[in-house]
């Protein structure tokens, strides 16, 4: 299905928000994520989806909203998908616990 940039932004927001809410509701910590293989699998699917939608945003949209690190987000998805065995879970934990809340607020501001 072909999504518009606005639909992709909505999908990015929904995936990020659901992931953050799940983490909060289940009291998941960075330490738990670093040590629990099932939790690692749990966070990768939303991160894949977010990255895929970011990757497919139009260049014009990304340029118009360059305050968001689109390249880094899409790159994270590519690393997770193509170099899964090389995943640095310390970086993923930082993304989930420190960067994801920032992204949620940035994307939320873009939703009309």
C-alpha positions as CSV (number, residue, x, y, z in Angstrom):
1,X,0.0,0.0,0.0
2,X,1.2,3.5,-0.9
3,X,1.0,5.8,2.1
4,X,1.1,9.6,2.0
5,X,3.8,11.4,4.1
6,X,1.0,12.3,6.6
7,X,-0.1,8.7,6.9
8,X,3.4,7.6,7.4
9,X,3.9,10.2,10.2
10,X,0.8,8.9,11.8
11,X,2.1,5.3,11.6
12,X,5.4,6.4,13.0
13,X,3.7,8.0,15.9
14,X,1.4,5.1,16.6
15,X,4.2,2.5,16.6
16,X,6.5,4.7,18.8
17,X,3.7,5.5,21.2
18,X,2.5,1.9,21.5
19,X,6.1,0.7,22.2
20,X,6.7,3.4,24.8
21,X,3.4,2.7,26.5
22,X,4.1,-1.0,26.6
23,X,7.5,-0.4,28.2
24,X,6.0,1.9,30.8
25,X,2.9,-0.3,31.6
26,X,5.1,-3.4,32.1
27,X,7.9,-1.6,34.0
28,X,10.5,-2.7,31.5
29,X,14.0,-1.3,32.4
30,X,17.1,-0.9,30.3
31,X,18.7,-3.7,32.2
32,X,15.8,-6.0,31.4
33,X,16.0,-5.1,27.7
34,X,19.8,-5.8,27.7
35,X,19.3,-9.2,29.2
36,X,16.0,-10.6,27.9
37,X,16.0,-12.0,24.4
38,X,12.1,-11.9,24.2
39,X,12.1,-8.2,25.1
40,X,14.7,-7.6,22.4
41,X,12.5,-9.3,19.9
42,X,9.5,-7.3,21.2
43,X,11.2,-3.9,20.5
44,X,12.6,-4.7,17.1
45,X,9.3,-5.0,15.3
46,X,8.1,-1.5,16.1
47,X,11.6,-0.1,15.4
48,X,11.6,-1.9,12.0
49,X,8.2,-0.4,11.2
50,X,9.2,3.1,12.3
51,X,12.4,2.9,10.3
52,X,10.6,1.6,7.2
53,X,8.0,4.4,7.3
54,X,10.8,7.0,7.8
55,X,12.8,5.5,4.9
56,X,9.8,5.9,2.6
57,X,8.9,9.5,3.6
58,X,9.5,11.8,0.6
59,X,12.8,13.7,0.5
60,X,10.9,17.0,0.4
61,X,9.1,16.1,3.7
62,X,12.3,15.1,5.4
63,X,14.0,18.3,4.2
64,X,11.1,20.4,5.5
65,X,11.4,18.8,8.9
66,X,15.1,18.4,9.2
67,X,15.1,18.8,12.9
68,X,14.3,15.1,13.1
69,X,17.2,12.7,12.4
70,X,15.5,10.8,9.7
71,X,18.7,9.3,8.3
72,X,19.6,7.8,11.7
73,X,16.2,6.3,12.2
74,X,16.1,4.7,8.8
75,X,19.7,3.5,9.3
76,X,18.8,1.9,12.6
77,X,16.1,-0.1,10.8
78,X,18.6,-1.3,8.2
79,X,21.1,-2.3,10.8
80,X,18.5,-4.3,12.7
81,X,17.3,-6.0,9.6
82,X,20.5,-6.7,7.8
83,X,23.0,-7.1,10.7
84,X,20.8,-8.6,13.4
85,X,23.7,-10.6,14.9
86,X,25.8,-7.5,15.2
87,X,23.1,-5.5,17.1
88,X,24.6,-3.5,19.9
89,X,21.8,-3.7,22.5
90,X,23.3,-0.9,24.6
91,X,22.6,1.4,21.6
92,X,19.1,0.0,21.1
93,X,18.3,0.5,24.9
94,X,19.5,4.1,24.6
95,X,17.3,4.6,21.6
96,X,14.2,3.1,23.3
97,X,14.6,4.8,26.6
98,X,16.2,8.1,25.6
99,X,15.5,8.9,22.0
100,X,12.1,7.4,21.5
101,X,10.3,9.8,23.8
102,X,11.9,12.7,21.9
103,X,10.8,11.3,18.6
104,X,7.3,10.9,19.8
105,X,7.0,14.5,20.8
106,X,8.6,15.7,17.5
107,X,6.3,13.5,15.4
108,X,3.3,14.4,17.4
109,X,3.9,18.0,16.6
110,X,3.8,17.2,12.9
111,X,0.4,15.5,13.1
112,X,-2.4,17.8,11.9
